[in-house]
Amino acid sequence: MNTIILLLLLLTVSRTSNACTTLTPNSQPTLISGLEQVRISLGQFDKQSKTWSFVISFAAYKNNSYAIGPKQQRPSVLIGADNCVDVFYGTTTSYTYNVGPHLITVGFTKNLHYSSPWLYHVPVQGIAPHAKINYRVGLSKLSGGISNKDFQRTQLFTAYAPPAPGMFNIGNNEEEKIVRIAVIGDIGQTKHSESTRDSILADLDSTTSVSPSIAVIVGDMSYADGGAERWDSWGRMMEPLASRLPIMVLPGNHEIEMDNVTHEVFNHYRHRFVMPGTMPEISAPATDLDRYHEYGMTMRYDGGSSYYSFEVGPIHIICLNSYASSYPDDMQETFLKSDLMSVDRTVTPFIVVMMHAPWYNTNEGHQNEIATKLMRQWAEPLMVEHDVSIAFAGHVHAYERMAGMDVDGTPKSKGPMYVTIGDGGNHELIYDKWLPTPAYSLYKDSRFYGHGHLTAFNTTHFKWDWDPNPKNIVGVVRPDEDADHAWIMPYDLRQPLPASGLSGWAILFLVVVVLSIVVFVVAFLKGRMSTSGTDSEAKFVSLGMMGADKDELLEATGEGANYSAPVAVDGTFTRIDISVPTEETTEGGSNKSKGE
């Protein structure tokens, strides 16, 4: 078996010196505008120096005269002002990709053979927690310092370092010290994707709330789907956000993208993203291709950026790959077991697991997939044993929140909670078909695209908020009271789940209510049938009444599209309110749900 070992993460870090450099007219690089797809991601926190590392990535097309390749050039990042800059150098990579027939039918393929731009990754070290990071990206000669023979993008980018593990943000009051993390799934590149992006950008610019420290995308980023150039357009779409907020990613099924000639998998992902994994990357071509569409083919992508963990404030985050390996020596299982055992709950009391394929899902979409069931068999017992706080997944293009769960699939107050957040905005549309609601499904909504936020108020109060986009797929403005939220308490503070079942009086009451509704509906329909003239305007819009525009985005059709009131979508909205007990408060105020 040919095993491909890529050491993209083990980049050689080079900087000019420990002291900053002053740029003079003779050392000022030539300013250009062609460097694109700028993105910053978080590295690891160095406990000895108490500083953060980052990786700053960008790209340049090979037909640009100033991008002459790694034999003559290296990428550079300048951090600071012109009179005092730290200069960091990184590495260059590129790759080719052959589109297979399984993706050509999607309709995005322009070229059967794709050659990527030059892709640059520059590790940056020594950044203090909370520090403001002013940086520029550029291309420099292979040796010597910065000079006017180098190139540099005109724009100055700004990002901020998150708080150190175990710490909170700096502020004048408790509210300003909270730590927030944005969570996104299946974002794609549509107008709804842009709305999700812009919603997070608005949080960064807000003067009334604490901005997120990082964002995590739980897989399915570009939805290139055979149109490999769409990875580049996705990078350009995300740059306004990804250049300002550290973006962490993990592989989804749309990142598998098997090469039609070599049968390599995750080729785009492996070359474009450098996450803080600590193991060398191991990849192998896929086999058992007849099971591709069930995600049951044999493939391998271990180490590197496939799975990893990091800590921000009081939160320990583990990112897993739902499609990493079908091999007996499951390195990801060993990684997860070791990582969970190493967590110091006095420093990071909250453990959050991110993955792509949900284990609990009451939508008709993506049921009983091979890779998902295999992963759950070994990973769920570990997560229950080690008291994981909450787990996020995408894959299903809707929003759903589940109760804490035991390994046998029964609700358990002292078990990991689960959230499906696959509503980022991709071109495959909302999944609007739901199965009967089991007891563990507490809230589900397929009316809106959006994202969500995790907020740590202190070491005992951790909250999840779903943030639907301002308008849904038919332009209906969301009502604020529909936004879901839940407290994710440490296990020793969680309340027992309410007893299941209904009393005899409750059942009798429900029967009376249902019969009254039936009588009313029958009388109403008889009145409608006896009324002459044209039909009245529709009061409800379902996805079956919608068409698709040229960008494969849902658009409303008919007169029932322009309502300012909430629109019912085939009964797919279900909410069960689980709020924190009223006696539990933080120093910043009450933890009761809005509207209580």
N, C-alpha and C positions, 0 to 999 in steps of 0.2 A: 504494500500500500504506500502510495506516495504521500508523505506527510509534509505539509507546507508550514514552515515555522516563520512567522513574521514578528519582528521585534519592534513594531511601531511604537509601543509604549516606552521601550527602553531607549529613548532618544538621548543623544549626547547633548547635554546642556552646556552652552558656552556663553559667557558674558565678558564684557570688556575688562572689568575689574570690580573690586568691592566699592571703589569710589565712583561717583557719577562722572559723566563725560560732558564737557561743554562744547556745544556745536558752534563752529565759526563759519563764516562765508565759504571757506575752503572745505569744510567738512559737512556742510548742510546738503543732504541728499536732494536730488532732483525730484520735484513733486509731480506725481502722475495720478490718474484717476482709474486705471484699468484693473487694479487689484480688487477682488470682490469676494462675496460670500464670507465675510468676516464673522468669526464666532469665537467666544471665550467659554471655556469649560473649566470646572474645578479639578484640581489635582488632590494631593493629600496634604494633611496638616503635619508639619514637622514639630514634634513635641519638644525637641531640644531647643530649637531656635524660636519656637512659638510663632511660626509664620506659615502662610499658605503658599502652595504652588498652583499654577494654572497652566493650561495649554491654550494658546491663541492660534486659531487656524484660519486660513484664507486660501484663495485660488487665483490663478491667472491662466488665460488661454494661451496655448502654445504658439499661436500665430501672432502674438504680440511681440514687437521687436525687443522690448525690454525683458521679456521672460525667456532667458536663453538656456535654462535647464541646470540640473544639479552639478554638471561637470565644470561649470564656470560661475555658479551663483549659489547663494544660500539665502533662505528667508531670514528676516530680522524683525524684531519688535523693539521699539524705543519707548521706554516708560519714563514719564516726567516732563518737565519743561525744557525748553531749548538750552537754558543755562545750566541744566543739571539733569542728564538723562542716563538711565541704565539701559544698556544694549544687550539683547539676548538673541542668540542664533538657534535655528532649528534645522529640520530636515525636509527633503522634498520627496514626494512619491507621485506615481500616476499608475493607471491600470487600463486594461481593455476589457470589453464585455461583449459577448455574443448573445443576442436575444433569441430565446427559444419560442417554438410555436405555441406553448402554453400561455405566453404573455402577448404574442402578436395579436391574438383575437380581442384583447382588451381595447385596442384602438389607439394607443398612444405612440406606437412604434413609428419612428421616422427613418431610422437606419438600423440594419441588422447588426452592424458592427459599430461599436462605440469606443472612442478613445477619450479618456478623461483629460481635463486640464491639468496643469501642474497643481498639485495639492500640497500646501505647506502647513507644517505643525511646529510651533515654537514653544517649548517649555519655558515658563517664567517662574522664578523662585524668589523667596524672601519678602513676600507681601504680608504686611501686618494685618491682623483681623480689623475689620471695619474700614480699612484704608481705601481712599479714593484712588482709582487706577486710571490715569490718563495715558493713552498709548496710541502709537501709530504703527502700521504694518508696512514692510518694505522688502526690497531685494538688494542684497549686498554682494560684493565680490567675495571670493572664497577665503581670502586672508587679509589681515590688516584691519584697521578700525573703520568707522563710518567716514565716508568721504563724499564729495560732490559727484563722484562717478556711480554712486548708488542711487537707487530709486525708492521713493516713499510715497504712499498714498496721501493725498492732500488732507483728508479728514482726520481730525483728532477724535478718538473714541474714548468714552468714559464708562467704567464699570466700578463696582464696589466689592470688596472682599467681605465674606460673611463672618459672623462671630465664630470664635474658636469653639471646638467641641466642649460641651459642658457650660458654655457661657451664653449670655443673652446680648441683645443689642444695647447700645449706649443710649440713654434717654433721660429726660428730666422727670419722668413719671413711669409707673409700671406699664402703662399702655404703650409707651414708646419703646419699651425694652423687649417686646414680644418678638418671636422669630417666626417668619412665615415662609412657606415653600409652595410654589405653584405646581400643580400637577395637570398634565395634558395627555390626551390619548388620541391616536389616529388622526392627526391634524391635517395631513394632505396639503393641497394648495388650491383652494377655491376662495370665493368671496367670503364664505363662512369661516374658512381657515384664517383669513385676514382679520375677520371680526374677533376671533379668539385671540390672535396675536395682539390686536390693538387694545383689547380689554386688559391684557397684562401690562402693555405699555402705559395705559392710563393709570394702573396701580403704581408703576414706577414714578410717574409724574405727579401723583397725588400729594397734596399737602395736608390731607386730613386723615390719612391712614398709613400704617407702616408698610413699606414696599417689601415684596418677596426678596429673600436673599439669593435664591436659586430657583430654577424651574427644572422639572423632570418630565420627559416625554416617554410614556410607557410603550414605545414601539410604534411602528408604521408611520414613518416621518413623511416621505415625499410622495408616496403612491406613484412612483415612476411607472410601474406596471409595464415594463418593456420599452418605454420611452426614456432611455437612460439620461438624455439631456435634461429631463425634468428634475434630476438631482441638482443640477446647477440652477435651474429656475427656482427650486425650493430654497436653496441656499441664499439666493438673492431676496426672496420673499421674507425669509426669517432674519436677515441681517439687521434690520432696525431694532429687533428685540435681542437676538443672539449676540450682538456685539456689545450690549449693555448689561445683560443679565446672564450669569453663568448657566449654560444649558447642559443638562445631563440627559443621556439617551440610553436606550437599550434596544435590542433587536426584536422586531415583530415578524409576522409571517411575510409581510411585504418587503422585508429586508433580505429574505432568503435568496430571491432572484437568481436562481441557478443558471450558470453559464451553459449555453446550448452545446458548446464544443468540449470544454474541460470538465463540465459538471461541478465546478467550484460553486460554493454557496457563500452568501453574505459578502460578496466581493465589493459592492459599493460601500456598505457599512464599514467593513474592515479598513478600508483606505481613507475614508472621510472622517471618522471619529476616533479620537484618542481619549479614552476614559481611564480612571485611576485604578485599573487592574494591576495586580502585582505578580501575575504568573505569565510566563512566555506564551505566546499565542500558538495554538495548534489547530490546523484546519485540514480537512480531507474532502475530496470530491464525494458527491452524493451517489448512492446506489439504491436499488429497489425503487426505481423511478416510477413504476406503475402506481405507487401509493403517494405520489406527489400531492394530489389534491386533498388527501386525508391527513397531510402532514405526518405520514408514517414512514416516509423513506428514511434510509439510513444515511446520516450525515454527521459531520463533526465540526464544531467550532468551540473550542475550549480556550480558557485563558484570555489574555489581551483585554479587549473591551467587551468581551462576550458577557461577563458577569463580574461584579466588583462591589465594594462597599465603601462608604465614607461617612463622615459625621459633620453635622452642622448644628451648632448650639446644643440643645439637649436631645437631639434626634440622631439616631443611628439608622442609616438608609442602606438597604441591600437591593441591588439591581440584578435580576436573574434573567436568563435566556430560556424562554419556553421551548426552544427548538435547538438547544445547544448540542446535544449528543444522544445518539442511540447506541452507544458502546457500553459494554459491561463495566469498564473501569470509569464510572461516572465521576469525572473530576469536579463537576459542579456540585454534586451531592457532598463530596468531601469538603469543598470550599464552604458550602452553606453551614455544615455541621461545625467546622472549625470557627467560622466567623461568629455564629451565634454563641458559641461557648466563650468567645473572647470579649464579648460586650460587657462593659462595666456599667451597670444600671445606676450607680451613684453619679456617673458623669452624663450618660445618655439614657435616661429612664424610658424613652420611647423608641421602639424598634418598628420601622416601616419597611415592608417588602414591596418592591415594584417588579412586575412581570407583565407579559403581554396577554396571555390567554387566561381567561377567568375560570376558576374551578367551580364557582357557583354562579349560575346564570339561568334566569327564567325566561330569556328571550328565545324565540325559535332559531335564531342564528347561532351557528358555531356550537352545535351540540355534539357530544360524544366523539370528539376528535382524538386521534391516537396519541399525539404528542402531549396534549393536555392531560390525558388520563395517566400516562406514564410518569409525567413530572409530579402530579399530585400524589402518587403512591409513595414516593420517597420524601417529598418536600413537606407535605402537610403535617405528618407526625413530628417533624423537627420544629416546625413553627408553633405547634400547640405546646410541645414540651418546653420550649424556651420563651413562652409568653409573648409572642409577637403581638404588637398593639393593633396593627391594621395592615392590610395588603391591598394594593391597587393593581388593576389590569385594564386593558383596552379591548381590542379585537371586535367586540360587539358594539355597534355604532348607536349607542343609547347610554342612558345613565341609570344605574341601579346601585342601591346600598343594601347590604346584608347585615344581619346580626352577627355577634360572635359565634364561631362555629367550632364544634368538636370534630375529631377525625372521622367519625361515623356519619357526618352530614346532619347532625342535629344541632339546633341552636344551643349556645352555651355562653352565659354572660362572661365567663372568664376564658374566652377563646379569641383568636384573631378575628377582627371584623373585616369585611370584604367590600370593596367598592369597584364597580365597573365604570370607567370614565372614558369610553371610546367615542365620545361625541365632539371631537375636536374640529370637524368640519370637512372631512375628505369627500371625494367625488362619488363614493359608492352609496351615498344617501343614508338617511336615518333608518335604523331597523325598527319597524313599527309593529311587528307581530310578536305577541307575548303568549307564553304558556300560563296555565292557571297558577295563581300566586300561592307559593308555599309559606309556611309560618316564618321562615327565616328571611324572606324578602320584605324589607321594611319600607322601601321607597323606590319607585321606578318611574322614569319619564322619558319619552321619546319624542317630545315636541320641540326641543331646543338643542342646538349645538352649544358648546361651552367648555369650561375647565373648572378647576376647583383649587382651594387653598387649605393647607394644613397650617395651624397656628398653635405654637407653644406659648402659653401665657406664663407658666412657671413649671416646676418639676412635677406637678400633679394634674395640671389642667391643659389638655391637648384637644383641639377642636378641628373638625372637618367642615368646610363650607363648599357646597356646589355653587358655581357662579355661571348660570346660563347666559348666553349672549343676549344683548338687548332685544333683538328681534328673532323670531323663529323663521322657518323655511318658507312661510307664506307671508312674512312681514308683520306678524302679530307681535305687539310689544308684550314682553313677559310681565306678569304681575309679581311684585317683589316677594309676596308671601309664599310663592311657590318654590323659592330657592331652598333646597334641602340643607340641613346641617345636623351634626351629631357630635357629642362629646366622646372622646376616646380616653376614658379614665384608665389609670393603672389598675391591674387586676384586683388588688386588695381594696380598691375603692369602688369597684363596680357593683351595682345593685343587681340582685337576682332578677332573672327574666320573669315577667308576669305569668301566672298560671294560664295554660292554654285551656280552651273550651269556654262555653257559655252556660250560665245558669238557666234553669227552666223558665224563669220570668223573662230573662233577656231573649231567649228563643221565641217565646210567645209575642214579645214586643216586636221583634223583627218580622215575624210572620204577619202581624197586623199591618205593619208599615208596607211590606211588599204587596199585600193584597190591596191596600188603599191605592198604591201607585198603579197597579194593574187596572183597577177600576177607572182611575182617572185617565190613563192612556187610552183605554178602549173608548171612553166617552169622547175624548179629544179627537181620535181618529174618525169616529162616526161623524163628528161635526165637520171635519175636513172633507170627508167624502160627499157630504150633502151640500157643500159650498160650490157654487158655479163660478166660472171665470178662470183666469190664469193662476198657475201655481205661485205661491208666495216665495220670497227669497230664501235661500238656504240659510240655516242658522248655524250649521256645523260643517267643518271641512275635515275630511280624512285624507290620508296620503293617496288613497285610490282615486281621489278627485283632482289630483295634481298632475301636471305634465312636466316635461324636462326641457330646459333650454339647450342651446348649442354647447354650453360648457358643462352639460350634464348636471346642472344644479336644479333643484326643485323650484318651480315657479307655480304660483297659483293660477288656476284657470276658472273661468265662470264668475258669476256675480258674488259668490260667497267668499271672496278672497280678501276684501278690504274691511276687516273688522278691527276696531280698537279694543274690543272685549276679548277675554281669553277664548280660544277655540278648542273645543273638545276633539281629540283625535282618536276616534274609535276606542274610547275607554282605556287608553294605554297609560293613563296617569293614576298612580296609586300611591298614597302616602299613609304611613302610620307614624304618628308623632311620638318619638322617644326622647324625652328631655331630661336634663340633669335635675336631680332633686333640688328643691328651692333652698335648702340650707347650705348647699355647696356654692361658695362664692370665692372670687379672687380678690386681691387687693385693688384690682382695677375696676371692680363692679360686679354686678350680678351675672351669673352664668345661665340664667333662664333664657329659653328660646324667645326670639322676637315674637311678640303677639300674645305671650302668656299673660 
